């Protein structure tokens, strides 16, 4: 897959930013920080939802760090962040425990950044890449 220099730079910026967001939240999820436990209790998914989403976010962040697997990491991230966004909009509210909407904003940022990565690197997805080679 041949990306222009601008596409490659934008993709890497988004990949690193999204992976950074995901990785920095893992400490709170895996150590059972009060805010993480509170969030997952509110949505009825403590502790398995907290730990499970942390594992998926860890896998997604690692996948985002390699160009060949970045689109798969982006898809995983979009799925987890879609759940977070829906939880904020339906159960938690935009602001959680006085965070000023920070967690909601990070979820939106990770979702949108992953969408950019997926759009730019879509040709390297196995089925999509095969389709483009056959056409």
C-alpha positions as CSV (number, residue, x, y, z in Angstrom):
1,X,0.0,0.0,0.0
2,X,1.5,3.3,-1.1
3,X,0.6,6.3,1.1
4,X,1.5,9.8,0.3
5,X,3.8,11.5,2.8
6,X,0.9,13.5,4.2
7,X,-1.2,10.4,4.6
8,X,1.6,8.5,6.3
9,X,2.3,11.4,8.8
10,X,-1.4,11.9,9.6
11,X,-1.9,8.1,10.1
12,X,1.2,7.8,12.4
13,X,0.1,10.9,14.4
14,X,-3.4,9.4,14.9
15,X,-2.0,5.9,15.6
16,X,0.3,7.2,18.3
17,X,-2.3,9.5,19.8
18,X,-5.0,6.8,20.0
19,X,-2.5,4.2,21.3
20,X,-1.4,6.7,23.9
21,X,-4.9,7.4,25.1
22,X,-5.6,3.7,25.3
23,X,-2.4,2.8,27.1
24,X,-2.7,5.6,29.7
25,X,-6.1,4.4,30.8
26,X,-4.9,0.8,31.3
27,X,-3.2,1.6,34.6
28,X,-6.6,2.7,36.1
29,X,-8.5,-0.2,34.7
30,X,-6.1,-2.9,35.8
31,X,-5.4,-1.5,39.2
32,X,-9.1,-1.1,40.0
33,X,-8.8,2.7,40.5
34,X,-11.9,4.2,42.1
35,X,-13.1,6.1,39.0
36,X,-12.9,3.0,36.8
37,X,-14.7,0.8,39.4
38,X,-17.4,3.4,39.7
39,X,-17.9,3.7,35.9
40,X,-18.2,-0.1,35.4
41,X,-20.5,-0.5,38.5
42,X,-22.8,2.2,37.0
43,X,-23.1,0.2,33.8
44,X,-23.4,-3.2,35.6
45,X,-20.1,-4.6,34.3
46,X,-17.7,-4.5,37.2
47,X,-15.2,-6.2,37.3
48,X,-15.3,-8.2,34.1
49,X,-16.3,-5.3,31.8
50,X,-13.4,-3.2,33.2
51,X,-10.8,-5.9,32.9
52,X,-12.2,-7.2,29.5
53,X,-12.3,-3.7,28.0
54,X,-8.7,-3.2,29.3
55,X,-7.5,-6.3,27.6
56,X,-9.1,-5.3,24.3
57,X,-7.7,-1.8,24.6
58,X,-4.2,-3.2,25.2
59,X,-4.5,-5.4,22.1
60,X,-5.9,-2.5,20.0
61,X,-3.1,-0.2,21.1
62,X,-0.4,-2.8,20.2
63,X,-2.0,-3.4,16.8
64,X,-2.1,0.4,16.2
65,X,1.7,0.6,16.6
66,X,2.4,-1.6,13.4
67,X,1.3,-0.2,10.0
68,X,0.2,-3.7,8.8
69,X,-2.1,-4.2,11.7
70,X,-3.2,-0.6,12.4
71,X,-6.6,-0.9,10.6
72,X,-7.5,-3.9,12.8
73,X,-6.4,-2.0,15.9
74,X,-8.5,0.9,14.7
75,X,-11.6,-1.3,14.3
76,X,-11.2,-2.7,17.8
77,X,-10.7,0.8,19.2
78,X,-13.8,2.1,17.4
79,X,-15.9,-0.8,18.9
80,X,-14.7,-0.2,22.4
81,X,-15.0,3.5,22.2
82,X,-18.5,3.2,20.7
83,X,-19.5,1.4,23.8
84,X,-17.9,4.0,26.0
85,X,-19.6,6.8,24.1
86,X,-23.0,5.1,24.3
87,X,-22.5,4.5,28.0
88,X,-21.7,8.2,28.6
89,X,-24.8,9.3,26.6
90,X,-27.2,6.9,28.2
91,X,-26.0,6.0,31.7
92,X,-23.0,7.9,32.9
93,X,-23.5,11.4,31.5
94,X,-20.8,13.5,29.8
95,X,-19.2,14.4,33.1
96,X,-18.2,11.6,35.4
97,X,-17.2,12.3,39.0
98,X,-16.3,15.9,38.2
99,X,-13.9,15.2,35.3
100,X,-15.3,18.0,33.2
101,X,-16.1,15.5,30.4
102,X,-12.5,14.5,30.0
103,X,-13.2,10.7,29.7
104,X,-16.0,11.4,27.2
105,X,-13.7,13.7,25.2
106,X,-11.0,11.0,25.2
107,X,-13.4,8.4,24.0
108,X,-14.6,10.7,21.1
109,X,-11.0,11.5,20.2
110,X,-9.9,7.9,20.2
111,X,-13.0,6.9,18.1
112,X,-12.4,9.7,15.5
113,X,-8.6,9.2,15.4
114,X,-9.2,5.5,14.7
115,X,-11.7,6.3,12.0
116,X,-9.0,8.4,10.3
117,X,-6.5,5.5,10.6
118,X,-9.0,3.1,9.2
119,X,-9.8,5.3,6.2
120,X,-6.1,6.0,5.4
121,X,-5.0,2.3,5.8
122,X,-8.1,0.5,4.7
123,X,-6.4,-1.1,1.7
124,X,-4.2,-3.1,4.1
125,X,-7.2,-4.9,5.6
126,X,-7.0,-8.6,4.4
127,X,-10.3,-8.7,2.6
128,X,-10.3,-5.2,1.3
129,X,-6.6,-5.5,0.2
130,X,-7.4,-8.7,-1.7
131,X,-10.3,-7.1,-3.4
132,X,-8.2,-4.2,-4.6
133,X,-5.5,-6.6,-5.9
134,X,-8.1,-8.6,-7.9
135,X,-9.8,-5.5,-9.4
